[in-house]
Amino acid sequence: MSRRSALALVVLAAALLVAIATWWATRAPVVQAVSVSTAPLVRTLQFSARVATASRVELGSTLTGRVLAVAVAEGDLVKAGDVLVRLESDELRATWAQSQASERQAAARLAGLRSTGRSAAQAAVAQA
């Protein structure tokens, strides 16, 4: 084999290798076709977490008394005006009745003073 033939054979082999490498690199990958269907997604995630409130609200009462019933449970959603607890009302009713009696007594005393004041003024006018 002559030198020229050997060189031609090497160039031909190199060209063939370049052609095969180019074909191998540009060929489309083989993928498996799957038909699309709907199904429920079932996935369970378990993790540990710590929950914190976005804001904190302080509650208080202007009245003292015994709690009769708690109307909400821990974690319940509440809004302004919702009843949270019910207090025993026996002492409050007694205090209310006492203040009503005091009001009636003061009204009677005022009426008496007004009539006495009028009578004294009328007597002074009659005397003059």
C-alpha positions as CSV (number, residue, x, y, z in Angstrom):
1,M,0.0,0.0,0.0
2,S,1.4,3.3,-1.0
3,R,1.7,6.3,1.1
4,R,-1.0,8.1,-0.8
5,S,-3.5,5.2,-0.4
6,A,-2.8,5.0,3.3
7,L,-3.4,8.7,3.7
8,A,-6.6,8.5,1.7
9,L,-7.7,5.6,3.9
10,V,-7.0,7.6,7.1
11,V,-8.8,10.7,5.8
12,L,-11.8,8.5,4.8
13,A,-11.9,6.8,8.2
14,A,-11.7,10.2,10.0
15,A,-14.5,11.6,7.8
16,L,-16.6,8.5,8.6
17,L,-16.0,8.9,12.3
18,V,-17.0,12.6,12.1
19,A,-20.2,11.7,10.2
20,I,-21.1,8.9,12.7
21,A,-20.4,11.2,15.7
22,T,-22.5,14.0,14.2
23,W,-25.4,11.6,13.5
24,W,-25.1,10.1,17.0
25,A,-25.2,13.6,18.7
26,T,-28.1,14.9,16.6
27,R,-30.4,12.0,16.7
28,A,-33.7,12.3,18.6
29,P,-33.9,10.5,21.9
30,V,-36.2,7.5,22.1
31,V,-39.1,8.1,24.5
32,Q,-42.0,6.0,25.5
33,A,-45.4,7.4,24.7
34,V,-48.0,7.4,27.5
35,S,-51.7,8.2,27.2
36,V,-53.0,11.0,29.4
37,S,-55.7,10.2,32.0
38,T,-57.1,11.9,35.1
39,A,-56.7,10.4,38.5
40,P,-56.8,11.7,42.0
41,L,-53.4,12.8,43.3
42,V,-52.7,10.9,46.5
43,R,-49.7,12.2,48.3
44,T,-49.1,12.4,52.0
45,L,-46.7,14.8,53.6
46,Q,-45.7,14.6,57.2
47,F,-43.6,17.3,58.9
48,S,-43.2,19.0,62.2
49,A,-44.0,22.7,62.5
50,R,-44.7,25.4,65.0
51,V,-47.7,27.7,64.5
52,A,-47.6,31.2,65.8
53,T,-50.5,33.8,65.8
54,A,-50.2,36.8,63.6
55,S,-51.3,39.0,66.5
56,R,-52.1,38.7,70.2
57,V,-55.2,40.1,71.8
58,E,-55.6,40.7,75.6
59,L,-59.1,40.1,77.0
60,G,-60.5,41.5,80.2
61,S,-63.7,42.1,82.0
62,T,-65.0,45.1,84.0
63,L,-67.2,42.8,86.1
64,T,-66.1,40.2,88.6
65,G,-68.0,37.0,89.1
66,R,-68.0,33.2,88.6
67,V,-67.9,31.8,85.1
68,L,-71.1,29.8,84.5
69,A,-70.2,28.6,81.0
70,V,-67.5,28.9,78.4
71,A,-69.0,29.5,74.9
72,V,-65.9,28.9,72.8
73,A,-63.2,26.3,72.6
74,E,-59.5,26.8,72.1
75,G,-58.7,27.5,68.5
76,D,-62.3,28.7,67.6
77,L,-62.6,31.7,65.3
78,V,-64.3,34.6,67.1
79,K,-65.2,38.2,66.1
80,A,-66.1,41.3,67.9
81,G,-69.3,41.0,69.9
82,D,-69.2,37.2,70.2
83,V,-70.1,35.8,73.7
84,L,-67.0,34.1,75.1
85,V,-68.2,33.3,78.7
86,R,-71.4,33.5,80.7
87,L,-71.1,34.8,84.3
88,E,-73.4,33.9,87.1
89,S,-75.9,36.8,87.4
90,D,-77.3,36.4,90.9
91,E,-75.1,39.1,92.4
92,L,-75.6,41.4,89.4
93,R,-79.4,41.0,89.6
94,A,-79.3,41.8,93.3
95,T,-77.2,44.9,92.7
96,W,-79.5,46.0,89.9
97,A,-82.6,45.6,92.1
98,Q,-80.9,47.6,94.9
99,S,-80.0,50.4,92.5
100,Q,-83.6,50.5,91.2
101,A,-84.9,50.8,94.7
102,S,-82.4,53.6,95.5
103,E,-83.6,55.4,92.3
104,R,-87.2,55.1,93.3
105,Q,-86.4,56.3,96.9
106,A,-84.5,59.3,95.5
107,A,-87.3,60.2,93.1
108,A,-89.8,60.1,96.0
109,R,-87.5,62.3,98.2
110,L,-87.2,64.8,95.3
111,A,-91.0,64.8,94.8
112,G,-91.4,65.5,98.5
113,L,-88.9,68.3,98.5
114,R,-90.5,69.9,95.5
115,S,-94.0,69.8,97.1
116,T,-92.7,71.1,100.4
117,G,-90.8,73.9,98.7
118,R,-94.0,74.9,96.7
119,S,-96.1,74.8,99.9
120,A,-93.6,77.0,101.7
121,A,-93.5,79.4,98.7
122,Q,-97.3,79.5,98.5
123,A,-97.6,80.2,102.2
124,A,-95.1,83.0,101.9
125,V,-97.0,84.5,99.0
126,A,-100.3,84.2,100.9
127,Q,-98.8,85.9,103.9
128,A,-97.5,88.8,102.0
